[in-house]
Amino acid sequence: MIQDPAQHLITYFEQLTPQSVAQIGAHYTADATFKDPFNEVYSAADIAHIFSHMFEALEEPRFVVTERIVQGAQCFLVWDFKFRFRNFRKGELQTIHGGSHLRFADDGRVNYHRDYWDAAQELYEKLPVVGGVMRWLNKRVNT
């Protein structure tokens, strides 16, 4: 059993590499649920695929956990996801601010992981063409 499941997972995510994605089974149960604004999957293998794709699609992706709240077998992490786009704004560091609700199984591995972040503000507004439309919509809604 993992002594401090939250810290164990934080260390894994902050040191995540394309190679360490293969070790996801040490951190997630085989039937773990993962949901974010773009994905909803129900296995550690599918979660690994999402993180592998992240390394293919982005340059230098990394997580920085800034806060954690642990209560029993649940945890909430506040994080910054830092990366660079491959196809535009090359070299410009991007940051997405978000949070993760986690539930741990009896053995300390994650069996539920839900990410919360604002895809419109944190991602779409940074994209060419779509970003202009999103900023215009945001202005219209807020006036």
Stockholm file with secondary structure:
# STOCKHOLM 1.0

chainA/1-143         MIQDPAQHLITYFEQLTPQSVAQIGAHYTADATFKDPFNEVYSAADIAHIFSHMFEALEEPRFVVTERIVQGAQCFLVWDFKFRFRNFRKGELQTIHGGSHLRFADDGRVNYHRDYWDAAQELYEKLPVVGGVMRWLNKRVNT
#=GR chainA/1-143 SS CCSSHHHHHHHHHHTCCTTGGGGGGGTEEEEEEEECSSCEECSHHHHHHHHHHHHHHEEEEEEEEEEEEEETTEEEEEEEEEEEESSSSTTCCEEEEEEEEEEECTTSCEEEEEEECCHHHHTGGGSTTHHHHHHHHHHHHTC
#=GC SS_cons         CCSSHHHHHHHHHHTCCTTGGGGGGGTEEEEEEEECSSCEECSHHHHHHHHHHHHHHEEEEEEEEEEEEEETTEEEEEEEEEEEESSSSTTCCEEEEEEEEEEECTTSCEEEEEEECCHHHHTGGGSTTHHHHHHHHHHHHTC
//
